[in-house]
Amino acid sequence: MTGEMNLQALLASLHPVLREGEYVYVLWPHGKPLEPGIEAAVREAEGLTVVLPRERADALGLAYDFVAAWITLEVHSELEAVGLTAAVGKALTEAKISCNVLAGFHHDHLLVPVADAPRAVEVLHELSADSRHQPRPELVLRNETAADRDKILALTAEAFAISPVTGQPVEGEPIEVEVLRQLFECEDYLPEFSVVAVLEDEIVGHVISTRAWVDGYGLLGLGPIGVIPRLQRQGIGSALMNETIARANAAGEGGIALLGSPEYYPRFGFVPAASFGVLPPEEAWGEHFQLLPLALWPGGVHGTFRYAAPLGG
Ligand SMILES: CC(C)(COP(=O)(O)OP(=O)(O)OC[C@H]1O[C@@H](n2cnc3c(N)ncnc32)[C@H](O)[C@@H]1OP(=O)(O)O)[C@@H](O)C(=O)NCCC(=O)NCCS
C-alpha cells in the first residue's frame, strides 16, 4: 500500500477522544521534586516543562497561561504513516484552532484552547469522514488457503501485539498465534470458516471459527479474529464478522459463541451466552462469553460450552 493510502486509511480510522478536565503547561520550578499528577514532561536546556491538570497546578501554586483541552487521537499510527500530524494540524489551522501535539507510545495527543475543544473534535470527525468517502480499493473476503497461513500468523501477531485484555505490549509471540497454528491442524478445523480479508492483494484481516459443543450439540466457536493495526476501525472486522454469520446461516449452523468484548460483539446480535443457558467453560468469563443464536438455534440446548482442543476444549 502506498504511503498516501496509508495516510488516508489512518485518517479514516481517526477517533478523537476528549479527556475530562482542563490542562496547563507549567515551567517546573528548578530543583523541585516531581509531584504526582504530571501527564507529560519535556526537558530542555532551559528547564523542565510539564503538562498537568489545571486544578493540580492551582493546588501547587504554579503559574500558567495556556489552558487546554486534551484530545487523544485513537488511531494506531506507525512510522510509515508520514503526514498524520501534518494533516491534522492543517485541518485545525484552517479552522483557526491552534494546537500542541504530544506523541505517546500508543497515540498522538492534541492540546487545544479549551474554548475551541468542541469545534476541534468536530473538525477531526469531518477530516476522518472525508477520508472515508475517498474511493477505496475493494475488500475481498475469501477462504483461507494453506499458502496464506504464514501471512495470517504474522498479521495475528501484529493484531495482538498489544493485549486487548490489558492494553499493554505483549512480550514475545502473542498466545493467539500458537492457538491459531494449532487450530489450523486440529480435527475441529472447518475450512469454510477460516476467512481472510484481502485489500489489494494484501491479507489485512482474518477470522476463524471451529467446531465446538454444548451438551452434544455442535455449534461454532469464533476466534481469534484480527485486523492489521493500521487498518483497524474501518469496518474490516465487521465485514469478517458479517461474512462468518452469513456463511454460518447458509451452512445451517445453529449458533456462534465467542469470548470477547461486550462492547463490540452485541452490534452483530451477540448476547451473554448464559441468557440462553450456555455456560462458559470458565465461570470468570461472565458477560464476555457471548452467543449469537442463528435462525436454526434449537431451544432447549443448555450446558457448558466446549471449544476445539487448542482453545481449551
Ligand atoms: C477487534 C478487531 C478485530 C475489530 O476489527 P476492526 O476492523 O477494527 O473493527 P470495525 O472497524 O469493524 O469496528 C470498529 C468498531 O469496533 C469497536 N471495537 C473494536 N475493537 C473493540 C474492542 N476490543 N472493544 C470494544 N470495541 C471495539 C471500535 O470502537 C469501533 O467502534 P465505533 O465504530 O463505534 O468507533 C480489531 O480491532 C483487532 O484486530 N483488534 C486487535 C485484536 C483483538 O482484539 N481481537 C479480538 C479479541 S476477542
The ligand as an SDF file (V2000), in Angstrom:
LIG
                    3D

 48 50  0  0  0  0  0  0  0  0999 V2000
  -11.3200   -6.3800   17.2320 C   0  0  0  0  0  0  0  0  0  0  0  0
  -10.9870   -6.1570   15.7590 C   0  0  0  0  0  0  0  0  0  0  0  0
  -10.9500   -7.4650   15.0330 C   0  0  0  0  0  0  0  0  0  0  0  0
  -12.1230   -5.2830   15.1670 C   0  0  0  0  0  0  0  0  0  0  0  0
  -11.8490   -5.0430   13.8030 O   0  0  0  0  0  0  0  0  0  0  0  0
  -11.9390   -3.5730   13.2150 P   0  0  0  0  0  0  0  0  0  0  0  0
  -11.7930   -3.6760   11.7320 O   0  0  0  0  0  0  0  0  0  0  0  0
  -11.0010   -2.6940   13.9420 O   0  0  0  0  0  0  0  0  0  0  0  0
  -13.4390   -3.2020   13.6420 O   0  0  0  0  0  0  0  0  0  0  0  0
  -14.5440   -2.4120   12.8430 P   0  0  0  0  0  0  0  0  0  0  0  0
  -13.9340   -1.3100   12.0500 O   0  0  0  0  0  0  0  0  0  0  0  0
  -15.4170   -3.3470   12.1090 O   0  0  0  0  0  0  0  0  0  0  0  0
  -15.3730   -1.8400   14.0320 O   0  0  0  0  0  0  0  0  0  0  0  0
  -14.8340   -0.7530   14.7360 C   0  0  0  0  0  0  0  0  0  0  0  0
  -15.6720   -0.5080   15.9310 C   0  0  0  0  0  0  0  0  0  0  0  0
  -15.4740   -1.5670   16.8330 O   0  0  0  0  0  0  0  0  0  0  0  0
  -15.0610   -1.0730   18.0900 C   0  0  0  0  0  0  0  0  0  0  0  0
  -14.1140   -2.0070   18.6310 N   0  0  0  0  0  0  0  0  0  0  0  0
  -13.1030   -2.6240   18.0050 C   0  0  0  0  0  0  0  0  0  0  0  0
  -12.4540   -3.4200   18.8730 N   0  0  0  0  0  0  0  0  0  0  0  0
  -13.0800   -3.2950   20.0550 C   0  0  0  0  0  0  0  0  0  0  0  0
  -12.8940   -3.8510   21.3360 C   0  0  0  0  0  0  0  0  0  0  0  0
  -11.9330   -4.7310   21.5800 N   0  0  0  0  0  0  0  0  0  0  0  0
  -13.7180   -3.4710   22.3170 N   0  0  0  0  0  0  0  0  0  0  0  0
  -14.7190   -2.6040   22.0790 C   0  0  0  0  0  0  0  0  0  0  0  0
  -14.9460   -2.0460   20.9010 N   0  0  0  0  0  0  0  0  0  0  0  0
  -14.1440   -2.3850   19.8990 C   0  0  0  0  0  0  0  0  0  0  0  0
  -14.4330    0.2390   17.8090 C   0  0  0  0  0  0  0  0  0  0  0  0
  -14.5260    1.0710   18.9130 O   0  0  0  0  0  0  0  0  0  0  0  0
  -15.2640    0.7480   16.6710 C   0  0  0  0  0  0  0  0  0  0  0  0
  -16.4240    1.3210   17.1910 O   0  0  0  0  0  0  0  0  0  0  0  0
  -17.0060    2.6650   16.5910 P   0  0  0  0  0  0  0  0  0  0  0  0
  -17.2770    2.3580   15.1480 O   0  0  0  0  0  0  0  0  0  0  0  0
  -18.2370    2.8670   17.4060 O   0  0  0  0  0  0  0  0  0  0  0  0
  -15.9320    3.6560   16.7830 O   0  0  0  0  0  0  0  0  0  0  0  0
   -9.6600   -5.3950   15.5490 C   0  0  0  0  0  0  0  0  0  0  0  0
   -9.7480   -4.1460   16.1460 O   0  0  0  0  0  0  0  0  0  0  0  0
   -8.4330   -6.1330   16.0910 C   0  0  0  0  0  0  0  0  0  0  0  0
   -7.7970   -6.8960   15.3800 O   0  0  0  0  0  0  0  0  0  0  0  0
   -8.0730   -5.8640   17.3570 N   0  0  0  0  0  0  0  0  0  0  0  0
   -6.9050   -6.4790   17.9770 C   0  0  0  0  0  0  0  0  0  0  0  0
   -7.1270   -7.9350   18.2300 C   0  0  0  0  0  0  0  0  0  0  0  0
   -8.3880   -8.1820   19.0230 C   0  0  0  0  0  0  0  0  0  0  0  0
   -8.6690   -7.5170   19.9980 O   0  0  0  0  0  0  0  0  0  0  0  0
   -9.1750   -9.1890   18.5890 N   0  0  0  0  0  0  0  0  0  0  0  0
  -10.4110   -9.5530   19.2270 C   0  0  0  0  0  0  0  0  0  0  0  0
  -10.1530  -10.2700   20.5100 C   0  0  0  0  0  0  0  0  0  0  0  0
  -11.6660  -11.0000   21.0430 S   0  0  0  0  0  0  0  0  0  0  0  0
  1  2  1  0
  2  3  1  0
  2  4  1  0
  2 36  1  0
  4  5  1  0
  5  6  1  0
  6  7  2  0
  6  8  1  0
  6  9  1  0
  9 10  1  0
 10 11  2  0
 10 12  1  0
 10 13  1  0
 13 14  1  0
 14 15  1  0
 15 16  1  0
 15 30  1  0
 16 17  1  0
 17 18  1  0
 17 28  1  0
 18 19  1  0
 18 27  1  0
 19 20  2  0
 20 21  1  0
 21 22  1  0
 21 27  2  0
 22 23  1  0
 22 24  2  0
 24 25  1  0
 25 26  2  0
 26 27  1  0
 28 29  1  0
 28 30  1  0
 30 31  1  0
 31 32  1  0
 32 33  2  0
 32 34  1  0
 32 35  1  0
 36 37  1  0
 36 38  1  0
 38 39  2  0
 38 40  1  0
 40 41  1  0
 41 42  1  0
 42 43  1  0
 43 44  2  0
 43 45  1  0
 45 46  1  0
 46 47  1  0
 47 48  1  0
M  END
$$$$
